[in-house]
Amino acid sequence: MKRILSFALLTGLFSYSYSATLQEIESRLKQLEEQNQQLIEELANLKQQVEIPELRQQQFSGMGYAASKVYFTPAGLSIGGYGEIIYQRFEKSNIKDKTDIYRFIPYIGYKFNDWIILNAEIEFEHGADTSRGGKVKIEFAYMDFLFNDYFNVRLGSYLIPVGLTNLLHEPVFFNSVNRPEVETYIIPTTWNENGVLIFSNMEKWNYQVGVVNGFYYQGFSDSKWVKGGRQAGGKALAEDFAFVGRIDYTGVDGLLFGVSGYTGNSGQGDGFDGTVTLIDGHLKYSYKNLDISALYVKGYLSDADKISTAVGKTVGKEVYGYYLNVAYDIFPFFSDKDYSLPVFVRYERYNTQEKVPAGFTKNSQYDKTIWTVGLNFKPHPNVILKADYQIRDNRQFNESDIFELGLGFIF
């Protein structure tokens, strides 16, 4: 009997101990599952912050695809960029042919949350070898504070929203190997300054209104007008400020149509105003295989006589430029593959000395006409191979024609 009671007691103690152990194990397993799930969520969140998403053809407030990448990143770090490598042959000229790693541009952005975003563009030009004309500079670096589609604020060094190419300067947005000269010497693309910008990001109408530091006249010239007066945000003189505004309509599929303007002094405390004013109208339209872009710009400079005396060159008091670019993709005639082969022609006219100040002589070689014909091949939407031929002329003599090849990419 005692043996039976002892056995029963031991069995009960064992059962109780076993049951208690199972409960502890189950509780511990539950804790481990909860911790594991928490780790999975944290890893997913970390991956989301450091993962570099694939580039898609999306634009934010009129900017290029790669420049817009950070806005479509879920959170955290974004890295994108573009590059251009070119070859030029100068026909019947003493100018030597050349090839150049023209640009390599990383975009670095960080999305702190859904409404605070950092975006920056760093430019490496000409291989960045300073002994051969290379340089490294900040193309823009700003913070966006996004409140809604109608009102947002940008602070820092940003692209001046004038013309087509200054905002859309990635190589997939223009057919020629080099950017249109109207948007190089009349609108000094690429052009950034320090200031504040208020802007929208709506479906049909968009505006941009801002204040930035002005030009500095010491860099103005006869051939490049105000291009050399850009301060680009680096120790920029800010005695004089400028105002910039833009409005675009995109309510029709494939259409961008708008106007923009800039006005501000360039004297920077040197005793005169030197007001620079630019007004442009611009258009881009895509329909099936056809792409059209066009722009007209007019520029004015007050105190051009004082500036010309100061810099020792005849700086135009009025300038103008325009171009029409038509491209048609012929690849669908040959294959149904997802490639494109646009052929294009562009007519371009500009004059950096349309009018000069009294007492100074106009130089007719700055009244230029350029026909550019060529073709592109896109084996991928973000990769472009280019070839073009420029037929160049000015009112004083026939310039050297130029044959060009180029490779461009965005990522």
Secondary structure, DSSP 8 states (H G I E B T S, - for coil): -HHHHHHHHHHHHHHHHHHHHHHHHHHHHHHHHHHHHHHHHHHHHHHHHH------S--STT--TTTTGGGGSSSEEEEEEEEEEEEEEETTSSS--EEEEEEEEEEEEEESSSSEEEEEEEEEEGGG-GGGT-EEEEEEEEEEEE--SS-EEEEEEEE---TTTTTS-SGGG-SSSS--TIIIIIS-SS-EEEEEEEE---SSEEEEEEEEE---GGG-BTTTBTGGG--TTSS---SSEEEEEEEEE--STTEEEEEEEEEE---TTSSS---EEEEEEEEEEEETTEEEEEEEEEEEETTHHHHHHHHTS---SEEEEEEEEEEEE-GGGT--SS-B-EEEEEEEEEEEEEE--TTS---GGGEEEEEEEEEEEEEETTEEEEEEEEEEEESSS----EEEEEEEEE-
